[in-house]
Amino acid sequence: MSDKMFNIVAEGAKELNIFLPPTAEAAFRAYYDFLEKRGKQVNLTAISGAEEVARLHFLDSIALLNTASFKNAKVIDIGSGAGFPGVPLKIAEPTIDLTLLEATGKKVSFLFDLCSELGIQATCINARAEEAAHTTEMREQYDLVVARAVARLSELCELCIPFVCVGGFFIAMKSTDSAGEESEAQNAIAALGAELHKRTDYNIPGTEIMHRAIVIRKTKETPGKYPRRYAKIQKSPL
């Protein structure tokens, strides 16, 4: 099955005009095998099987390489879960300095073991984003912040933008029907010291699925009171 999986990834990467390094094949194979073995044990993803994992996890993740310059970038993946999109991005662009932030302990254990299995360097942190963003070692320290989460964009902005350095970008992975979320998030984006930079719609190769990467640029420091506690973020969006 891993043969089929990597063939799909390799062909899909070509369609996306992404050049995979020689190390990518072994890493994606090991990732797939590990996900199939361990992912079900900790209920990390409902997606399984060579084709779905290749397209809906791996290709969907590396498509972000077309939205910003990841080479030598300091990147944090907020709410990484099973490692998406951060780990596939690191496999496809090994120069990334990667941090994976996850609030759930068993998922962090999975991420730590995954990185060890794949032989990739990444910092795995067990913490809530709204708390980690107030630490001096993490606040406004990242060139790129990525998130593939189900939260509304206004909530994601408050959780993620405080991690972005001035001049850096927050990239939110969304569906193409997210225009309402964009409009809703305008006040939050401005209040957090950022601006909408661009949106990039892309087709996942081999499917009819279109996804959207919303790219938000940090223009000035985020006020120190943000992010608020998550209950407050949910109750009173910016």
DACORWO-V534911 format. One record per residue. N is the residue number from 1. RES is the residue in three letters. SS is DSSP state (H for helix, E for strand, - for the rest). OMEGA is omega as a letter, one per 40 degrees, with the letter a starting at -180 (999 if undefined). D_FIRST is the distance of its C-alpha to the first C-alpha in Angstrom with 1 decimal. Layout:
# DACORWO-V534911
n:N res:RES ss:SS omega:OMEGA d_first:D_FIRST
n:N res:RES ss:SS omega:OMEGA d_first:D_FIRST
This chain:
# DACORWO-V534911
n:1 res:MET ss:- omega:a d_first:0.0
n:2 res:SER ss:H omega:i d_first:3.8
n:3 res:ASP ss:H omega:i d_first:5.3
n:4 res:LYS ss:H omega:a d_first:5.3
n:5 res:MET ss:H omega:a d_first:6.2
n:6 res:PHE ss:H omega:i d_first:8.8
n:7 res:ASN ss:H omega:i d_first:10.1
n:8 res:ILE ss:H omega:i d_first:10.9
n:9 res:VAL ss:H omega:a d_first:12.5
n:10 res:ALA ss:H omega:i d_first:14.4
n:11 res:GLU ss:H omega:i d_first:15.7
n:12 res:GLY ss:H omega:i d_first:16.6
n:13 res:ALA ss:H omega:i d_first:18.4
n:14 res:LYS ss:H omega:i d_first:20.4
n:15 res:GLU ss:H omega:i d_first:21.5
n:16 res:LEU ss:- omega:a d_first:22.6
n:17 res:ASN ss:- omega:i d_first:24.4
n:18 res:ILE ss:- omega:i d_first:22.8
n:19 res:PHE ss:- omega:i d_first:22.6
n:20 res:LEU ss:- omega:i d_first:19.9
n:21 res:PRO ss:- omega:a d_first:21.2
n:22 res:PRO ss:- omega:a d_first:19.9
n:23 res:THR ss:- omega:a d_first:18.9
n:24 res:ALA ss:H omega:a d_first:16.5
n:25 res:GLU ss:H omega:a d_first:13.4
n:26 res:ALA ss:H omega:a d_first:13.5
n:27 res:ALA ss:H omega:i d_first:14.6
n:28 res:PHE ss:H omega:i d_first:12.0
n:29 res:ARG ss:H omega:a d_first:9.2
n:30 res:ALA ss:H omega:i d_first:11.6
n:31 res:TYR ss:H omega:a d_first:12.4
n:32 res:TYR ss:H omega:a d_first:9.1
n:33 res:ASP ss:H omega:a d_first:8.9
n:34 res:PHE ss:H omega:i d_first:12.6
n:35 res:LEU ss:H omega:i d_first:12.6
n:36 res:GLU ss:H omega:a d_first:10.5
n:37 res:LYS ss:H omega:a d_first:12.9
n:38 res:ARG ss:H omega:a d_first:16.1
n:39 res:GLY ss:H omega:a d_first:16.1
n:40 res:LYS ss:- omega:a d_first:16.6
n:41 res:GLN ss:- omega:a d_first:19.3
n:42 res:VAL ss:- omega:i d_first:21.4
n:43 res:ASN ss:- omega:a d_first:20.6
n:44 res:LEU ss:- omega:a d_first:19.7
n:45 res:THR ss:- omega:i d_first:17.8
n:46 res:ALA ss:- omega:a d_first:17.6
n:47 res:ILE ss:- omega:i d_first:14.7
n:48 res:SER ss:- omega:a d_first:11.2
n:49 res:GLY ss:- omega:a d_first:7.9
n:50 res:ALA ss:H omega:a d_first:5.9
n:51 res:GLU ss:H omega:a d_first:9.0
n:52 res:GLU ss:H omega:i d_first:11.6
n:53 res:VAL ss:H omega:a d_first:10.9
n:54 res:ALA ss:H omega:a d_first:10.8
n:55 res:ARG ss:H omega:a d_first:13.9
n:56 res:LEU ss:H omega:i d_first:15.9
n:57 res:HIS ss:H omega:a d_first:15.6
n:58 res:PHE ss:H omega:a d_first:14.9
n:59 res:LEU ss:H omega:i d_first:16.7
n:60 res:ASP ss:H omega:a d_first:19.3
n:61 res:SER ss:H omega:a d_first:20.1
n:62 res:ILE ss:H omega:i d_first:20.5
n:63 res:ALA ss:H omega:i d_first:22.6
n:64 res:LEU ss:H omega:i d_first:25.4
n:65 res:LEU ss:H omega:i d_first:25.9
n:66 res:ASN ss:H omega:a d_first:27.8
n:67 res:THR ss:- omega:a d_first:30.2
n:68 res:ALA ss:- omega:i d_first:31.8
n:69 res:SER ss:- omega:a d_first:32.1
n:70 res:PHE ss:- omega:a d_first:29.8
n:71 res:LYS ss:- omega:i d_first:30.6
n:72 res:ASN ss:- omega:a d_first:32.4
n:73 res:ALA ss:- omega:i d_first:32.7
n:74 res:LYS ss:E omega:a d_first:33.1
n:75 res:VAL ss:E omega:i d_first:30.6
n:76 res:ILE ss:E omega:i d_first:30.4
n:77 res:ASP ss:E omega:a d_first:27.8
n:78 res:ILE ss:E omega:a d_first:29.7
n:79 res:GLY ss:- omega:a d_first:28.1
n:80 res:SER ss:- omega:i d_first:24.8
n:81 res:GLY ss:- omega:i d_first:23.1
n:82 res:ALA ss:- omega:i d_first:19.5
n:83 res:GLY ss:- omega:a d_first:20.4
n:84 res:PHE ss:- omega:e d_first:20.4
n:85 res:PRO ss:- omega:a d_first:21.7
n:86 res:GLY ss:H omega:a d_first:23.1
n:87 res:VAL ss:H omega:i d_first:20.2
n:88 res:PRO ss:H omega:i d_first:18.3
n:89 res:LEU ss:H omega:i d_first:21.8
n:90 res:LYS ss:H omega:i d_first:22.5
n:91 res:ILE ss:H omega:a d_first:19.4
n:92 res:ALA ss:H omega:i d_first:20.4
n:93 res:GLU ss:- omega:a d_first:24.1
n:94 res:PRO ss:- omega:a d_first:24.7
n:95 res:THR ss:- omega:i d_first:28.5
n:96 res:ILE ss:- omega:i d_first:28.3
n:97 res:ASP ss:E omega:a d_first:30.2
n:98 res:LEU ss:E omega:i d_first:28.1
n:99 res:THR ss:E omega:i d_first:29.3
n:100 res:LEU ss:E omega:a d_first:27.3
n:101 res:LEU ss:E omega:a d_first:29.7
n:102 res:GLU ss:E omega:a d_first:28.9
n:103 res:ALA ss:- omega:a d_first:31.5
n:104 res:THR ss:- omega:a d_first:29.6
n:105 res:GLY ss:H omega:a d_first:29.7
n:106 res:LYS ss:H omega:i d_first:26.5
n:107 res:LYS ss:H omega:i d_first:24.5
n:108 res:VAL ss:H omega:i d_first:26.4
n:109 res:SER ss:H omega:i d_first:25.4
n:110 res:PHE ss:H omega:a d_first:21.7
n:111 res:LEU ss:H omega:i d_first:22.3
n:112 res:PHE ss:H omega:i d_first:24.3
n:113 res:ASP ss:H omega:i d_first:21.7
n:114 res:LEU ss:H omega:a d_first:18.9
n:115 res:CYS ss:H omega:i d_first:21.2
n:116 res:SER ss:H omega:i d_first:22.1
n:117 res:GLU ss:H omega:a d_first:18.5
n:118 res:LEU ss:H omega:a d_first:17.9
n:119 res:GLY ss:- omega:i d_first:21.4
n:120 res:ILE ss:- omega:i d_first:22.6
n:121 res:GLN ss:- omega:i d_first:26.2
n:122 res:ALA ss:E omega:i d_first:26.7
n:123 res:THR ss:E omega:a d_first:29.5
n:124 res:CYS ss:E omega:a d_first:28.4
n:125 res:ILE ss:E omega:i d_first:31.4
n:126 res:ASN ss:E omega:a d_first:32.0
n:127 res:ALA ss:- omega:i d_first:34.6
n:128 res:ARG ss:- omega:a d_first:35.6
n:129 res:ALA ss:H omega:a d_first:35.7
n:130 res:GLU ss:H omega:i d_first:39.3
n:131 res:GLU ss:H omega:a d_first:40.4
n:132 res:ALA ss:H omega:a d_first:38.6
n:133 res:ALA ss:- omega:i d_first:39.9
n:134 res:HIS ss:- omega:i d_first:43.4
n:135 res:THR ss:- omega:a d_first:42.9
n:136 res:THR ss:- omega:a d_first:44.4
n:137 res:GLU ss:- omega:a d_first:41.4
n:138 res:MET ss:- omega:a d_first:39.0
n:139 res:ARG ss:- omega:i d_first:41.3
n:140 res:GLU ss:- omega:a d_first:41.2
n:141 res:GLN ss:- omega:a d_first:39.4
n:142 res:TYR ss:E omega:i d_first:36.3
n:143 res:ASP ss:E omega:a d_first:35.9
n:144 res:LEU ss:E omega:i d_first:33.1
n:145 res:VAL ss:E omega:a d_first:32.2
n:146 res:VAL ss:E omega:i d_first:29.0
n:147 res:ALA ss:E omega:i d_first:28.2
n:148 res:ARG ss:- omega:a d_first:25.8
n:149 res:ALA ss:- omega:a d_first:27.7
n:150 res:VAL ss:- omega:a d_first:29.2
n:151 res:ALA ss:- omega:i d_first:32.8
n:152 res:ARG ss:- omega:a d_first:35.3
n:153 res:LEU ss:H omega:a d_first:35.8
n:154 res:SER ss:H omega:i d_first:39.3
n:155 res:GLU ss:H omega:a d_first:38.1
n:156 res:LEU ss:H omega:a d_first:35.3
n:157 res:CYS ss:H omega:a d_first:37.9
n:158 res:GLU ss:H omega:i d_first:40.2
n:159 res:LEU ss:H omega:a d_first:37.4
n:160 res:CYS ss:H omega:a d_first:35.9
n:161 res:ILE ss:H omega:i d_first:38.7
n:162 res:PRO ss:H omega:i d_first:40.7
n:163 res:PHE ss:H omega:a d_first:38.1
n:164 res:VAL ss:E omega:i d_first:38.4
n:165 res:CYS ss:E omega:i d_first:40.9
n:166 res:VAL ss:E omega:a d_first:43.5
n:167 res:GLY ss:E omega:i d_first:42.2
n:168 res:GLY ss:E omega:a d_first:38.5
n:169 res:PHE ss:E omega:i d_first:36.2
n:170 res:PHE ss:E omega:a d_first:34.5
n:171 res:ILE ss:E omega:i d_first:31.5
n:172 res:ALA ss:E omega:i d_first:30.6
n:173 res:MET ss:E omega:a d_first:27.5
n:174 res:LYS ss:E omega:i d_first:28.8
n:175 res:SER ss:E omega:a d_first:28.6
n:176 res:THR ss:- omega:i d_first:30.8
n:177 res:ASP ss:- omega:a d_first:33.2
n:178 res:SER ss:- omega:a d_first:34.3
n:179 res:ALA ss:H omega:i d_first:37.6
n:180 res:GLY ss:H omega:i d_first:39.5
n:181 res:GLU ss:H omega:i d_first:37.9
n:182 res:GLU ss:H omega:i d_first:38.9
n:183 res:SER ss:H omega:a d_first:42.4
n:184 res:GLU ss:H omega:a d_first:42.6
n:185 res:ALA ss:H omega:a d_first:41.5
n:186 res:GLN ss:H omega:i d_first:44.1
n:187 res:ASN ss:H omega:i d_first:46.6
n:188 res:ALA ss:H omega:a d_first:44.1
n:189 res:ILE ss:H omega:a d_first:42.9
n:190 res:ALA ss:H omega:a d_first:46.6
n:191 res:ALA ss:H omega:a d_first:47.7
n:192 res:LEU ss:- omega:i d_first:45.0
n:193 res:GLY ss:- omega:a d_first:46.1
n:194 res:ALA ss:E omega:i d_first:43.5
n:195 res:GLU ss:E omega:i d_first:43.2
n:196 res:LEU ss:E omega:a d_first:40.6
n:197 res:HIS ss:E omega:i d_first:39.6
n:198 res:LYS ss:E omega:i d_first:37.2
n:199 res:ARG ss:E omega:a d_first:34.5
n:200 res:THR ss:E omega:i d_first:31.5
n:201 res:ASP ss:E omega:a d_first:29.6
n:202 res:TYR ss:E omega:i d_first:26.2
n:203 res:ASN ss:E omega:i d_first:23.7
n:204 res:ILE ss:- omega:a d_first:20.1
n:205 res:PRO ss:- omega:i d_first:18.6
n:206 res:GLY ss:- omega:i d_first:17.3
n:207 res:THR ss:- omega:i d_first:19.1
n:208 res:GLU ss:- omega:a d_first:22.7
n:209 res:ILE ss:- omega:i d_first:22.7
n:210 res:MET ss:E omega:i d_first:25.4
n:211 res:HIS ss:E omega:a d_first:25.9
n:212 res:ARG ss:E omega:i d_first:28.9
n:213 res:ALA ss:E omega:i d_first:29.5
n:214 res:ILE ss:E omega:a d_first:33.1
n:215 res:VAL ss:E omega:a d_first:34.5
n:216 res:ILE ss:E omega:a d_first:37.6
n:217 res:ARG ss:E omega:i d_first:39.9
n:218 res:LYS ss:E omega:a d_first:41.9
n:219 res:THR ss:- omega:i d_first:45.5
n:220 res:LYS ss:- omega:a d_first:47.4
n:221 res:GLU ss:- omega:i d_first:47.2
n:222 res:THR ss:- omega:i d_first:46.1
n:223 res:PRO ss:- omega:a d_first:49.1
n:224 res:GLY ss:- omega:a d_first:49.0
n:225 res:LYS ss:- omega:i d_first:49.0
n:226 res:TYR ss:- omega:e d_first:45.4
n:227 res:PRO ss:- omega:i d_first:43.0
n:228 res:ARG ss:- omega:i d_first:44.8
n:229 res:ARG ss:- omega:a d_first:43.6
n:230 res:TYR ss:H omega:i d_first:40.6
n:231 res:ALA ss:H omega:i d_first:42.8
n:232 res:LYS ss:H omega:i d_first:45.3
n:233 res:ILE ss:H omega:a d_first:42.7
n:234 res:GLN ss:H omega:a d_first:41.5
n:235 res:LYS ss:H omega:a d_first:45.1
n:236 res:SER ss:- omega:i d_first:46.7
n:237 res:PRO ss:- omega:i d_first:44.3
n:238 res:LEU ss:- omega:999 d_first:46.0
